[in-house]
């Protein structure tokens, strides 16, 4: 029997991983970290979660190259998570 992962838990984990890694990560690095805990997470799921977090104002996503996205914790995200150093 497999446990169903809540989207809220995944969103929280994304924010936690960003906060632990200087608030900036490449999408591929973030995906690798998340896959260790959630092997069933697809890359398209990650992109969907990133869009949700960006719309809600927690992160900023920018492209450095066509296939590389840089994810940054926003000022609002840092305030909500009470992150003081990044």
ChimeraX attribute file (.defattr): number of C-alpha atoms within 10 A of each C-alpha:
attribute: neighborCount
match mode: 1-to-1
recipient: residues
	/A:1	3
	/A:2	4
	/A:3	5
	/A:4	6
	/A:5	11
	/A:6	8
	/A:7	11
	/A:8	10
	/A:9	9
	/A:10	17
	/A:11	15
	/A:12	13
	/A:13	14
	/A:14	19
	/A:15	20
	/A:16	13
	/A:17	16
	/A:18	20
	/A:19	22
	/A:20	11
	/A:21	11
	/A:22	13
	/A:23	20
	/A:24	20
	/A:25	19
	/A:26	17
	/A:27	19
	/A:28	15
	/A:29	11
	/A:30	18
	/A:31	19
	/A:32	13
	/A:33	12
	/A:34	19
	/A:35	14
	/A:36	10
	/A:37	10
	/A:38	13
	/A:39	9
	/A:40	11
	/A:41	15
	/A:42	13
	/A:43	14
	/A:44	9
	/A:45	14
	/A:46	19
	/A:47	14
	/A:48	12
	/A:49	17
	/A:50	21
	/A:51	15
	/A:52	14
	/A:53	21
	/A:54	18
	/A:55	11
	/A:56	11
	/A:57	14
	/A:58	20
	/A:59	24
	/A:60	19
	/A:61	19
	/A:62	12
	/A:63	12
	/A:64	10
	/A:65	8
	/A:66	6
	/A:67	8
	/A:68	12
	/A:69	17
	/A:70	17
	/A:71	20
	/A:72	23
	/A:73	25
	/A:74	18
	/A:75	14
	/A:76	13
	/A:77	21
	/A:78	19
	/A:79	12
	/A:80	10
	/A:81	15
	/A:82	10
	/A:83	15
	/A:84	8
	/A:85	8
	/A:86	13
